[in-house]
Amino acid sequence: MLNQFSRTELLLGKDAMEKLKKSRVAIFGIGGVGGYVCEALVRSGVGAFDLIDDDKVCLTNLNRQLIATRKTVGQYKVDVMKERIQDINPEAEVRIYKCFFLPENAAEFPFEEYDYIVDAVDTVTAKIELVMKAQEKEIPIISCMGAGNKLDGSQFKVADIYKTKVCPLAKVMRRELKKRGVKRLKVVYSEEAPIRPIDDMAISCRTNCICPPGAKHKCTERRDIPGSTAFVPSVAGLILAGEVIKDLIQDCIAR
């Protein structure tokens, strides 16, 4: 029967589409990268989502974040993303968590229900804890390394964390995961050397934060404010989503 996923089914087959429909993917971080992950996954037929983020849409998000428009500024990102997901597929189940994932609240998430975890958060502490929880629960996870301060989306690669190079965030993750005995981690990373942002305080959120009223975390609290574009984090997000789909249906497709 013809449906909204028919073109995908022509490539993946009925069994794969059924597997995706029954899969629950948790996306931690619904920003420039995570928003595109959600978009591609729901359009691919994934049937259930957990969305985790405490941020509200800010005016400075409009340059790169899928859910950011003038109408959504000031709204919680998870609320906007949930509405978008269900506009695309009304049958999708979406649970939202208006919080940042931290070691202190890790026990509040139903990891045992996840078929896959996408790490699209910014902080090393949260990334490491996600990896450790995934390892503990034996859940597949893919982690995004640095996408800020870059201009060339063609330099993203998929690799094990211990085979990465150039990316400063990946370097820190390699060191910390090795200390904890983590043997492998699938990541998306860029081999483009980060660009140093222009030192202009007049256009920096670091000194001129315009976060929506009620925002729990202000730009002025951040150590660095990276530069960003529309065409780099989106590429990373779509690559992440492609890897999730491939891994979820690997048992359904024989080539």
Phi, psi and omega in degrees: 000134181292132177211184186293345180254011185300320182293325177289320181297331177300332181263323187262331181095163185295316182299319180295319180295323178293321178296316180296320180299326183269001184269144174246123180245131176260124179249113179264110183102107182248058181251221183298322178274308185299327179297319179287331174298311179302314182303310183291324181291317180291324178288343178269351176108003176300135190262345183215141185225144163244124182248125184235116177189144181254357185279155168254154179295131180246156179305323182286355176278344186296341183283348187209343188264128186304322185273356184272117172223172178300327182287333185263354178304129180096348179268153176296136181299322181293326177294315181294317181293322178299314180298319180294316179302314184282342169290327179281316179221095182301341181275351181292138176265128183229121174251138183240148178230112181272071180199163171269141177285129180220160176305327183292333181245012184302328182289348182277354184255138183278069184304327182296345180267351185273137173269340181198147178239133174248121177264106177235034179267169187262332190267141181297319181302314180292320181298315181296317180296322177297316179298317181294321178293320179297318179294317180299318184268358181059049179250133176297142181219146171230139187238136178266130175273199188293131176241354180278159178059034179228155183234350188243096181294343182286351183266007176285143179222158173254129183200170169286147183305326184280359176249009180279161176207164178075307186299119180298321179295319178298324179298315178296316180297319178303312182297313184289323180289325177297319177301326185266004176078018178282123187276331183204155175201123178283128182224159168249125183216164180245140176266009175282131177294131180300144178267140177281123180300150177298134183276080181229099184294342181292335181242020181258130175294341183299327180243349182229056184298131177237031178303147181301152177304139179089356179296132184282334182235119183264153178300329182294346178277345186276144180290319181225147173246106183284153171282159182204164179223173178284335192255007176253302179299329179296319178297314179301317181297319181290325176294316177304312181298320179299321178292322177299311180299314181301316181291321182295325186254012186301331180277352184262346185241125177249122179250000000 
